[in-house]
């Protein structure tokens, strides 16, 4: 009997990206080798400028690599983008203030040309997933920052893609709201079985959310460690006080220190 292998959602091999600037070339990514399997929750952590967001943007076909290769669900990022194979949640909620929440969620569905009935069904389903049922007619300015970011996640989920790319979605929120949204995101991941790529600067957030944590070095961005989480799938917030959690966090911290020269 052959062992089943998890299909690769993202597969990068010797991936590199060099930006050409007025001050000369800037190497943002170098020799990134990484495979992300279906249903994983993978966090990317590293100092500012280490290429975390750049790698996410390469997956999304918002940046083009200059070296190596990358596949998204077995396709080039451009093909994956055209097939709407992923949803993207940015650092800011980026909602149109003149559109209601349901109209903001509907925007990509309108662009896709989906029938009105299907749009309504997707809007209702995704707003329910992020606990925003009843706020359909509100405008973004009538919602808290956390609720706005949940609406942004609903818009990304409306595609119903298997892959969700999240670029520091909770970075601007206070700690209490962030903790609450971390819990909700884990619940959402468990219910939808999406594959999630999540950029963060927070060690506790990365450890709490992830099945794997990718530690990256300063520019040029390289993968210096990939840490498998041994935490159970059910993770109450107080798990962050457990010896197992603290041991994983210590390894992430050591990886960040090892890859970062403070004398630069």
LOMARTI-289583 format. One line per 10 residues: number of its first residue (from 1); for each residue x, y, z of N, C-alpha, C. Coordinates in Angstrom, 1 decimal, always signed. Example, Ala and Ser with C-alpha at 12.3 -4.5 7.8 and 13.67 -1.06 7.14 Angstrom:
# residues 2
1	+13.2,-5.7,+7.8,+12.3,-4.5,+7.8,+13.2,-3.3,+7.8  +12.8,-2.2,+7.1,+13.7,-1.1,+7.1,+12.9,+0.0,+7.9
END
This chain:
# residues 264
1	+0.8,-1.2,+0.0,+0.0,+0.0,+0.0,+0.9,+1.2,+0.0  +0.7,+2.1,-0.9,+1.5,+3.3,-1.1,+1.0,+4.4,-0.1  +2.0,+5.2,+0.4,+1.6,+6.3,+1.3,+1.1,+7.4,+0.6  +0.0,+8.0,+1.0,-0.6,+9.1,+0.3,+0.2,+10.4,+0.6  +0.4,+11.2,-0.4,+1.1,+12.5,-0.2,+0.1,+13.6,-0.3  +0.4,+14.6,+0.5,-0.5,+15.8,+0.5,-0.2,+16.6,-0.8  -1.2,+17.0,-1.6,-0.9,+17.7,-2.8,-0.3,+19.1,-2.5  +0.7,+19.6,-3.3,+1.3,+20.9,-3.0,+0.4,+22.0,-3.6  +0.1,+22.9,-2.7,-0.7,+24.1,-3.1,+0.3,+25.2,-3.6  +1.4,+25.3,-2.9,+2.5,+26.2,-3.3,+3.8,+25.5,-3.4
11	+4.5,+25.6,-4.4,+5.8,+24.9,-4.5,+6.9,+25.8,-5.2  +7.8,+26.3,-4.4,+8.9,+27.2,-4.8,+10.2,+26.5,-4.8  +11.0,+26.7,-5.9,+12.3,+26.1,-6.0,+13.3,+27.1,-6.4  +14.3,+27.3,-5.6,+15.4,+28.2,-5.8,+14.9,+29.6,-6.3  +13.8,+30.0,-5.6,+13.1,+31.2,-6.0,+13.9,+32.5,-5.6  +14.1,+33.4,-6.5,+14.8,+34.6,-6.2,+14.1,+35.8,-6.9  +14.2,+37.0,-6.3,+13.6,+38.2,-6.9,+14.6,+39.4,-6.7  +15.0,+40.0,-7.7,+15.8,+41.2,-7.6,+15.1,+42.4,-8.2  +14.9,+43.5,-7.5,+14.3,+44.7,-8.0,+15.4,+45.6,-8.5  +15.1,+46.2,-9.7,+16.0,+47.2,-10.2,+15.5,+48.6,-9.8
21	+16.4,+49.3,-9.1,+16.1,+50.6,-8.6,+17.1,+51.6,-9.1  +16.8,+52.9,-8.8,+17.7,+54.0,-9.2,+19.0,+53.9,-8.5  +19.0,+53.3,-7.4,+20.3,+53.1,-6.6,+21.0,+51.8,-6.9  +20.5,+51.0,-7.9,+21.1,+49.7,-8.2,+20.1,+48.6,-7.8  +20.5,+47.4,-8.1,+19.7,+46.2,-7.9,+19.5,+46.0,-6.4  +18.3,+45.5,-6.0,+18.0,+45.1,-4.6,+17.5,+43.7,-4.6  +18.2,+42.8,-4.0,+17.8,+41.4,-4.0,+16.9,+41.2,-2.8  +15.6,+41.0,-3.1,+14.6,+40.8,-2.1,+14.4,+39.4,-1.6  +14.6,+38.4,-2.5,+14.5,+37.0,-2.2,+15.6,+36.2,-2.8  +16.1,+35.2,-2.1,+17.2,+34.4,-2.6,+17.1,+33.0,-2.3
31	+17.1,+32.1,-3.3,+17.1,+30.6,-3.1,+16.1,+30.1,-2.1  +14.8,+30.6,-2.3,+13.7,+30.1,-1.5,+13.2,+28.8,-2.0  +13.3,+27.7,-1.2,+12.8,+26.4,-1.5,+11.7,+26.1,-0.4  +10.5,+26.0,-0.9,+9.4,+25.8,+0.1,+8.2,+25.1,-0.6  +7.6,+24.1,+0.1,+6.4,+23.5,-0.4,+5.4,+23.6,+0.7  +4.2,+24.0,+0.3,+3.1,+24.2,+1.2,+1.9,+23.2,+0.8  +1.5,+22.4,+1.7,+0.5,+21.3,+1.3,-0.9,+21.8,+1.6  -1.8,+21.1,+1.0,-3.2,+21.4,+1.1,-3.7,+21.4,+2.6  -4.4,+22.4,+3.0,-4.9,+22.5,+4.3,-4.0,+23.0,+5.4  -2.7,+23.3,+5.0,-1.8,+23.8,+6.0,-2.1,+25.3,+6.4
41	-1.6,+25.7,+7.6,-1.6,+27.1,+8.0,-0.2,+27.4,+8.2  +0.4,+28.2,+7.3,+1.8,+28.5,+7.3,+2.0,+29.9,+7.5  +2.8,+30.3,+8.6,+3.1,+31.7,+8.9,+4.5,+32.0,+8.5  +4.7,+33.2,+8.0,+6.0,+33.7,+7.6,+6.4,+34.8,+8.6  +7.5,+34.7,+9.2,+8.0,+35.7,+10.2,+9.4,+36.0,+10.0  +9.8,+37.3,+10.2,+11.1,+37.8,+10.0,+11.1,+39.3,+10.2  +12.3,+39.8,+10.2,+12.4,+41.3,+10.4,+11.9,+42.0,+9.2  +11.6,+43.3,+9.3,+11.1,+44.1,+8.2,+12.1,+44.1,+7.1  +11.5,+44.0,+5.9,+12.4,+43.9,+4.7,+13.0,+42.6,+4.4  +12.5,+41.5,+5.0,+13.1,+40.2,+4.8,+12.4,+39.5,+3.6
51	+11.4,+40.0,+3.0,+10.8,+39.4,+1.8,+9.5,+38.6,+2.1  +9.0,+38.7,+3.3,+7.7,+38.0,+3.7,+6.6,+38.4,+2.7  +6.3,+39.7,+2.7,+5.2,+40.2,+1.8,+5.6,+40.0,+0.4  +6.8,+40.1,+0.0,+7.2,+39.9,-1.4,+6.9,+38.5,-1.8  +7.2,+37.5,-1.0,+6.9,+36.1,-1.3,+5.4,+35.9,-1.5  +4.6,+36.5,-0.6,+3.2,+36.4,-0.8,+2.7,+37.0,-2.1  +3.3,+38.2,-2.5,+3.0,+38.9,-3.7,+3.4,+38.1,-4.9  +4.5,+37.3,-4.8,+4.9,+36.4,-5.9,+3.9,+35.3,-6.1  +3.4,+34.7,-5.0,+2.4,+33.7,-5.1,+1.1,+34.3,-5.8  +0.8,+35.5,-5.5,-0.4,+36.2,-6.1,-0.2,+36.8,-7.4
61	+1.0,+36.6,-8.0,+1.4,+37.2,-9.3,+1.3,+38.7,-9.3  +1.6,+39.3,-8.1,+1.7,+40.8,-8.1,+3.2,+41.2,-8.2  +4.1,+40.2,-8.1,+5.5,+40.4,-8.4,+6.0,+39.2,-9.2  +6.9,+39.5,-10.1,+7.5,+38.4,-10.9,+8.9,+38.0,-10.4  +9.1,+36.7,-10.2,+10.4,+36.3,-9.7,+11.4,+36.4,-10.9  +12.7,+36.7,-10.5,+13.7,+36.8,-11.5,+14.6,+35.6,-11.6  +14.4,+34.7,-10.6,+15.2,+33.4,-10.6,+14.3,+32.3,-10.1  +14.6,+31.1,-10.5,+13.9,+29.9,-10.0,+12.5,+29.8,-10.5  +11.7,+29.0,-9.8,+10.3,+28.7,-10.2,+9.4,+28.6,-9.1  +8.1,+28.8,-9.4,+7.0,+28.7,-8.4,+5.8,+28.2,-9.1
71	+5.1,+27.3,-8.4,+3.8,+26.8,-8.9,+2.7,+27.0,-7.8  +1.5,+27.4,-8.2,+0.4,+27.5,-7.3,-0.7,+26.6,-7.8  -1.0,+25.6,-7.0,-1.9,+24.5,-7.5,-1.5,+23.9,-8.8  -0.2,+23.8,-9.0,+0.3,+23.2,-10.2,+0.3,+24.1,-11.4  +0.0,+25.4,-11.2,-0.1,+26.4,-12.3,+1.0,+27.4,-12.0  +1.3,+28.2,-13.0,+2.0,+29.4,-12.8,+1.2,+30.4,-12.0  +1.8,+31.3,-11.2,+1.0,+32.3,-10.5,+0.1,+33.1,-11.4  +0.5,+33.4,-12.6,-0.4,+34.1,-13.6,-1.6,+33.3,-13.9  -1.4,+32.0,-14.2,-2.6,+31.1,-14.4,-3.5,+31.1,-13.2  -2.9,+30.9,-12.0,-3.7,+30.8,-10.8,-4.5,+32.1,-10.6
81	-3.9,+33.3,-10.9,-4.6,+34.5,-10.7,-5.8,+34.6,-11.7  -5.5,+34.2,-12.9,-6.6,+34.3,-13.9,-7.7,+33.3,-13.6  -7.4,+32.2,-12.9,-8.4,+31.3,-12.5,-9.0,+31.6,-11.1  -8.5,+32.7,-10.5,-9.0,+33.1,-9.2,-8.8,+32.0,-8.2  -7.6,+31.5,-8.1,-7.3,+30.4,-7.3,-6.9,+30.7,-5.8  -7.0,+32.0,-5.5,-6.6,+32.5,-4.2,-7.4,+33.7,-3.8  -7.6,+33.9,-2.5,-8.1,+35.2,-2.0,-6.9,+35.9,-1.3  -6.9,+37.2,-1.2,-5.8,+38.0,-0.7,-6.4,+39.0,+0.3  -5.9,+39.0,+1.6,-6.3,+39.9,+2.6,-5.1,+40.8,+2.9  -5.2,+42.1,+2.7,-4.1,+43.0,+2.9,-4.0,+43.5,+4.3
91	-2.9,+44.3,+4.6,-2.7,+44.8,+5.9,-3.8,+45.7,+6.4  -4.3,+46.6,+5.4,-5.5,+47.4,+5.7,-6.7,+46.8,+5.1  -7.8,+47.1,+5.7,-9.1,+46.4,+5.2,-9.4,+46.8,+3.7  -9.0,+48.0,+3.3,-9.2,+48.5,+2.0,-10.6,+48.3,+1.5  -11.6,+48.7,+2.3,-13.0,+48.7,+1.9,-13.4,+50.1,+1.3  -14.3,+50.1,+0.4,-14.8,+51.3,-0.2,-15.8,+51.9,+0.7  -15.5,+53.1,+1.2,-16.4,+53.7,+2.3,-17.8,+54.0,+1.8  -18.0,+54.2,+0.5,-19.3,+54.5,+0.0,-20.2,+53.3,-0.3  -19.5,+52.1,-0.2,-20.3,+50.8,-0.4,-20.6,+50.2,+0.9  -21.8,+49.6,+1.0,-22.1,+48.9,+2.2,-21.2,+47.6,+2.3
101	-21.3,+47.0,+3.5,-20.4,+45.8,+3.7,-20.8,+44.7,+2.7  -22.1,+44.5,+2.4,-22.4,+43.5,+1.4,-22.0,+43.9,+0.0  -22.0,+45.1,-0.3,-21.6,+45.6,-1.6,-20.0,+45.5,-1.7  -19.3,+45.7,-0.6,-17.9,+45.5,-0.7,-17.5,+44.1,-0.9  -18.2,+43.2,-0.2,-18.0,+41.7,-0.4,-18.4,+41.3,-1.8  -19.4,+42.0,-2.4,-19.9,+41.6,-3.7,-19.0,+42.1,-4.8  -18.1,+43.0,-4.6,-17.3,+43.6,-5.7,-16.6,+42.6,-6.5  -15.8,+41.7,-6.0,-15.1,+40.7,-6.9,-16.1,+39.8,-7.6  -17.3,+39.6,-6.9,-18.3,+38.7,-7.6,-18.9,+39.4,-8.7  -19.1,+40.7,-8.6,-19.6,+41.5,-9.7,-18.6,+41.5,-10.9
111	-17.3,+41.7,-10.6,-16.3,+41.6,-11.6,-16.3,+40.3,-12.3  -16.5,+39.2,-11.5,-16.5,+37.9,-12.1,-17.8,+37.6,-13.0  -18.8,+38.5,-12.8,-20.0,+38.4,-13.6,-20.9,+37.3,-13.1  -20.9,+37.0,-11.8,-21.7,+35.9,-11.3,-23.2,+36.4,-11.2  -24.1,+35.4,-11.4,-25.5,+35.8,-11.3,-25.9,+36.4,-9.9  -26.9,+37.3,-9.9,-27.2,+37.9,-8.7,-27.5,+37.0,-7.5  -28.3,+35.9,-7.9,-28.6,+34.9,-6.9,-27.4,+34.3,-6.2  -26.4,+33.9,-7.1,-25.2,+33.3,-6.5,-24.4,+34.3,-5.7  -24.4,+35.6,-6.2,-23.7,+36.6,-5.4,-24.3,+36.7,-4.0  -25.7,+36.7,-3.9,-26.3,+36.9,-2.6,-26.0,+35.7,-1.7
121	-26.0,+34.5,-2.3,-25.7,+33.3,-1.5,-24.3,+33.3,-1.0  -23.3,+33.7,-1.8,-21.9,+33.8,-1.4,-21.7,+34.9,-0.3  -22.4,+36.0,-0.5,-22.2,+37.1,+0.5,-22.8,+36.7,+1.8  -24.0,+36.1,+1.8,-24.5,+35.6,+3.1,-23.7,+34.6,+3.8  -23.2,+33.6,+3.0,-22.3,+32.5,+3.5,-21.0,+33.0,+4.1  -20.3,+33.9,+3.4,-19.0,+34.4,+3.8,-19.2,+35.4,+5.0  -20.2,+36.2,+5.0,-20.4,+37.1,+6.2,-20.8,+36.2,+7.4  -21.5,+35.1,+7.2,-21.8,+34.3,+8.4,-20.5,+33.6,+8.9  -19.6,+33.3,+8.0,-18.3,+32.6,+8.4,-17.5,+33.5,+9.3  -17.6,+34.9,+9.1,-16.8,+35.8,+9.9,-17.6,+36.5,+10.9
131	-18.8,+36.0,+11.2,-19.7,+36.5,+12.2,-20.1,+38.0,+12.0  -20.4,+38.3,+10.7,-20.9,+39.6,+10.4,-22.3,+39.6,+9.9  -23.1,+38.5,+10.1,-24.5,+38.5,+9.7,-25.2,+39.6,+10.5  -26.0,+40.4,+9.8,-26.7,+41.5,+10.4,-26.1,+42.8,+10.1  -24.9,+42.8,+9.6,-24.2,+44.0,+9.3,-24.1,+44.3,+7.8  -24.9,+43.6,+7.0,-24.8,+43.7,+5.6,-25.0,+45.2,+5.1  -25.9,+45.9,+5.7,-26.3,+47.2,+5.2,-25.5,+48.4,+5.8  -24.6,+48.0,+6.7,-23.7,+49.0,+7.4,-22.6,+49.4,+6.4  -22.1,+50.6,+6.6,-20.9,+51.1,+5.8,-19.6,+50.9,+6.7  -18.5,+50.8,+6.0,-17.3,+50.5,+6.8,-17.0,+51.4,+7.9
141	-17.3,+52.7,+7.8,-17.1,+53.7,+8.8,-17.9,+53.4,+10.1  -19.0,+52.6,+9.9,-19.8,+52.3,+11.0,-19.4,+51.1,+11.8  -18.3,+50.5,+11.4,-17.8,+49.3,+12.0,-16.4,+49.5,+12.7  -16.1,+48.7,+13.7,-14.8,+48.8,+14.3,-13.7,+48.3,+13.4  -12.4,+48.6,+13.8,-11.3,+48.1,+12.9,-11.3,+46.6,+12.8  -11.6,+45.9,+13.8,-11.6,+44.5,+13.8,-12.7,+43.9,+12.9  -13.9,+44.6,+12.9,-15.0,+44.2,+12.1,-14.7,+44.5,+10.6  -14.1,+45.6,+10.4,-13.7,+45.9,+9.0,-12.7,+44.9,+8.4  -11.8,+44.4,+9.2,-10.9,+43.4,+8.7,-11.6,+42.1,+8.5  -12.6,+41.8,+9.3,-13.4,+40.6,+9.1,-14.1,+40.7,+7.8
151	-14.6,+41.9,+7.5,-15.3,+42.1,+6.2,-14.3,+41.9,+5.0  -13.1,+42.3,+5.2,-12.1,+42.1,+4.2,-11.8,+40.7,+4.0  -11.8,+39.9,+5.1,-11.6,+38.4,+5.0,-12.8,+37.8,+4.3  -14.0,+38.3,+4.6,-15.2,+37.8,+3.9,-15.1,+38.0,+2.4  -14.6,+39.2,+2.0,-14.4,+39.5,+0.6,-13.5,+38.5,-0.1  -12.4,+38.2,+0.6,-11.4,+37.2,+0.1,-12.0,+35.8,+0.0  -12.8,+35.5,+1.0,-13.4,+34.2,+1.0,-14.5,+34.0,-0.1  -15.1,+35.1,-0.5,-16.2,+35.1,-1.5,-15.8,+34.4,-2.8  -14.5,+34.4,-3.1,-14.0,+33.7,-4.3,-14.2,+32.2,-4.2  -14.3,+31.7,-2.9,-14.3,+30.3,-2.6,-13.1,+29.6,-3.1
161	-11.9,+30.2,-3.1,-10.7,+29.6,-3.5,-10.1,+28.8,-2.3  -9.3,+27.8,-2.6,-8.8,+26.9,-1.6,-7.6,+27.6,-0.8  -7.0,+28.6,-1.4,-5.8,+29.3,-0.9,-6.2,+30.7,-0.4  -5.8,+31.0,+0.8,-6.0,+32.3,+1.4,-4.7,+32.9,+1.8  -4.3,+34.1,+1.2,-3.1,+34.8,+1.4,-3.4,+36.0,+2.3  -2.7,+36.1,+3.5,-3.0,+37.1,+4.5,-1.7,+37.8,+4.9  -1.7,+39.1,+4.6,-0.5,+39.9,+4.8,-0.7,+40.8,+6.0  -0.2,+40.3,+7.2,-0.4,+41.1,+8.5,-1.8,+41.7,+8.7  -2.8,+40.9,+8.6,-4.2,+41.4,+8.6,-4.5,+42.0,+9.9  -3.9,+41.6,+11.0,-4.2,+42.1,+12.4,-3.2,+43.0,+13.0
171	-2.2,+43.4,+12.2,-1.0,+44.1,+12.7,-1.4,+45.5,+13.3  -2.4,+46.1,+12.8,-2.8,+47.5,+13.3,-3.8,+47.5,+14.4  -4.2,+46.3,+14.9,-5.3,+46.2,+15.9,-4.7,+46.0,+17.3  -5.4,+46.5,+18.3,-4.9,+46.3,+19.7,-4.9,+44.8,+20.1  -4.2,+44.6,+21.1,-3.9,+43.2,+21.5,-5.2,+42.4,+21.8  -6.2,+43.0,+22.5,-7.4,+42.2,+22.8,-8.2,+41.8,+21.6  -8.3,+42.8,+20.7,-9.0,+42.5,+19.4,-8.3,+41.5,+18.6  -6.9,+41.6,+18.6,-6.1,+40.7,+17.8,-6.3,+39.3,+18.3  -6.2,+39.1,+19.7,-6.4,+37.8,+20.3,-7.8,+37.2,+19.8  -8.8,+38.0,+19.9,-10.2,+37.5,+19.5,-10.2,+37.1,+18.0
181	-9.6,+37.9,+17.2,-9.6,+37.6,+15.7,-8.7,+36.4,+15.4  -7.6,+36.2,+16.2,-6.8,+35.0,+16.1,-7.6,+33.7,+16.4  -8.4,+33.8,+17.4,-9.3,+32.7,+17.8,-10.3,+32.4,+16.6  -10.9,+33.5,+16.1,-11.9,+33.4,+15.1,-11.3,+32.8,+13.8  -10.0,+33.2,+13.5,-9.4,+32.8,+12.3,-9.1,+31.3,+12.4  -8.7,+30.8,+13.5,-8.4,+29.4,+13.7,-9.7,+28.6,+13.5  -10.8,+29.1,+14.1,-12.1,+28.5,+13.9,-12.5,+28.5,+12.4  -12.3,+29.6,+11.7,-12.6,+29.7,+10.3,-11.8,+28.7,+9.5  -10.5,+28.6,+9.8,-9.6,+27.6,+9.1,-10.1,+26.2,+9.3  -10.5,+25.9,+10.6,-11.0,+24.5,+10.9,-12.3,+24.2,+10.1
191	-13.1,+25.2,+9.9,-14.4,+24.9,+9.3,-14.3,+24.9,+7.8  -13.4,+25.7,+7.2,-13.3,+25.8,+5.7,-12.2,+24.9,+5.1  -11.3,+24.4,+6.0,-10.1,+23.6,+5.5,-9.3,+24.3,+4.4  -9.3,+25.6,+4.4,-8.5,+26.4,+3.4,-7.0,+26.2,+3.7  -6.2,+26.4,+2.7,-4.7,+26.5,+2.9,-4.5,+28.0,+3.2  -3.8,+28.4,+4.3,-3.6,+29.8,+4.6,-2.1,+30.1,+4.7  -1.6,+31.1,+4.0,-0.3,+31.7,+4.1,-0.4,+33.0,+4.8  +0.2,+33.2,+5.9,+0.0,+34.3,+6.8,+1.3,+35.0,+7.2  +1.4,+36.3,+6.9,+2.6,+37.1,+7.2,+2.3,+37.8,+8.6  +3.3,+37.7,+9.5,+3.2,+38.4,+10.8,+4.6,+38.8,+11.3
201	+4.6,+39.8,+12.2,+5.8,+40.1,+12.9,+5.7,+39.6,+14.3  +4.6,+39.0,+14.7,+4.4,+38.6,+16.1,+4.7,+37.1,+16.3  +5.7,+36.8,+17.2,+6.0,+35.4,+17.5,+4.8,+34.6,+18.1  +4.2,+35.2,+19.1,+3.0,+34.5,+19.7,+1.9,+34.2,+18.7  +1.6,+35.2,+17.8,+0.6,+35.0,+16.8,+1.0,+33.8,+15.8  +2.3,+33.8,+15.4,+2.7,+32.8,+14.5,+2.6,+31.4,+15.1  +3.0,+31.3,+16.4,+3.0,+30.0,+17.0,+1.6,+29.6,+17.3  +0.7,+30.5,+17.7,-0.6,+30.1,+18.0,-1.4,+29.7,+16.8  -1.2,+30.3,+15.7,-2.0,+30.0,+14.5,-1.6,+28.8,+13.7  -0.3,+28.5,+13.6,+0.3,+27.8,+12.5,+0.5,+26.3,+12.7
211	+0.4,+25.6,+11.6,+0.9,+24.2,+11.5,+2.4,+24.2,+11.3  +2.9,+25.2,+10.5,+4.3,+25.4,+10.3,+4.7,+26.9,+10.3  +5.9,+27.2,+10.8,+6.3,+28.6,+10.9,+7.6,+28.7,+10.1  +7.6,+29.6,+9.1,+8.7,+29.8,+8.2,+9.5,+31.1,+8.7  +10.7,+30.9,+9.1,+11.5,+32.0,+9.6,+12.4,+32.4,+8.5  +12.4,+33.8,+8.3,+13.1,+34.3,+7.2,+14.2,+35.3,+7.7  +15.3,+35.4,+6.9,+16.4,+36.3,+7.2,+16.2,+37.7,+6.6  +17.0,+38.7,+7.1,+17.0,+40.0,+6.5,+17.4,+39.9,+5.0  +17.2,+40.9,+4.3,+17.5,+41.0,+2.8,+18.9,+40.5,+2.5  +19.1,+39.7,+1.6,+18.1,+39.1,+0.7,+17.3,+38.0,+1.5
221	+16.0,+38.0,+1.4,+15.2,+37.1,+2.1,+15.4,+35.6,+1.8  +15.8,+34.9,+2.8,+16.0,+33.4,+2.7,+15.3,+32.7,+3.8  +14.9,+31.5,+3.5,+14.3,+30.7,+4.6,+15.4,+30.1,+5.4  +15.4,+30.5,+6.7,+16.5,+30.0,+7.6,+16.0,+28.8,+8.5  +14.7,+28.7,+8.7,+14.2,+27.6,+9.5,+12.7,+27.4,+9.1  +12.3,+26.2,+9.2,+10.9,+25.8,+9.0,+10.5,+25.0,+10.2  +9.6,+25.5,+11.1,+9.4,+24.9,+12.4,+8.0,+24.2,+12.3  +7.9,+22.9,+12.5,+6.7,+22.2,+12.6,+6.1,+22.4,+14.0  +4.8,+22.7,+14.0,+4.1,+22.9,+15.3,+3.7,+21.5,+15.8  +3.9,+21.3,+17.1,+3.4,+20.1,+17.8,+2.2,+20.4,+18.6
231	+1.6,+21.6,+18.5,+0.4,+21.9,+19.3,-0.8,+21.2,+18.7  -1.8,+20.9,+19.6,-3.0,+20.3,+19.1,-3.8,+21.2,+18.2  -4.7,+20.7,+17.4,-5.5,+21.5,+16.5,-6.4,+22.4,+17.3  -7.0,+21.9,+18.4,-7.8,+22.8,+19.3,-6.9,+23.6,+20.2  -6.9,+24.9,+20.0,-6.0,+25.8,+20.7,-6.7,+27.0,+21.5  -7.1,+26.8,+22.7,-7.6,+27.9,+23.5,-6.4,+28.9,+23.7  -6.8,+30.2,+23.9,-5.8,+31.2,+24.1,-4.8,+30.9,+25.2  -5.2,+30.2,+26.3,-4.3,+30.0,+27.4,-3.3,+28.9,+27.1  -3.3,+28.3,+25.9,-2.3,+27.4,+25.5,-1.0,+28.1,+25.3  -1.0,+29.5,+25.2,+0.2,+30.3,+25.0,+1.0,+30.3,+26.3
241	+0.5,+29.8,+27.4,+1.2,+29.7,+28.6,+1.8,+28.4,+28.8  +1.6,+27.4,+27.9,+2.0,+26.0,+28.1,+3.5,+25.9,+27.8  +4.2,+25.0,+28.4,+5.6,+24.7,+28.1,+5.9,+24.4,+26.6  +5.0,+23.7,+26.0,+5.1,+23.3,+24.6,+5.1,+24.5,+23.7  +4.1,+25.4,+24.0,+4.0,+26.7,+23.2,+5.3,+27.5,+23.4  +5.7,+27.7,+24.7,+6.9,+28.5,+24.9,+8.1,+28.0,+24.3  +8.2,+26.6,+24.2,+9.4,+26.0,+23.6,+9.4,+26.3,+22.1  +8.3,+26.3,+21.4,+8.2,+26.6,+20.0,+8.6,+28.1,+19.8  +8.0,+28.9,+20.6,+8.3,+30.4,+20.5,+9.8,+30.6,+20.7  +10.4,+29.9,+21.7,+11.8,+30.1,+21.9,+12.6,+29.7,+20.7
251	+12.2,+28.7,+20.0,+12.9,+28.2,+18.8,+12.8,+29.3,+17.7  +11.6,+29.8,+17.5,+11.3,+30.9,+16.5,+12.2,+32.1,+16.9  +12.3,+32.5,+18.1,+13.1,+33.6,+18.5,+14.6,+33.4,+18.3  +15.0,+32.2,+18.6,+16.4,+31.8,+18.3,+16.7,+31.9,+16.8  +15.8,+31.4,+16.0,+15.9,+31.5,+14.5,+16.0,+32.9,+14.0  +15.2,+33.8,+14.6,+15.2,+35.2,+14.2,+16.6,+35.8,+14.6  +17.0,+35.5,+15.8,+18.3,+36.1,+16.2,+19.5,+35.6,+15.4  +19.4,+34.3,+15.1,+20.5,+33.7,+14.3,+20.6,+34.3,+12.9  +19.5,+34.6,+12.3,+19.5,+35.1,+11.0,+19.7,+36.6,+10.9  +19.7,+37.3,+12.0,+19.7,+38.8,+12.0,+21.0,+39.3,+12.6
261	+21.7,+40.1,+11.9,+22.9,+40.8,+12.4,+22.5,+42.2,+12.9  +22.6,+42.4,+14.2,+22.3,+43.7,+14.7,+23.4,+44.8,+14.6  +24.5,+44.4,+14.0,+25.6,+45.3,+13.8,+25.5,+45.9,+12.4  +24.5,+45.5,+11.6,+24.5,+46.1,+10.2,+24.2,+47.6,+10.2
END
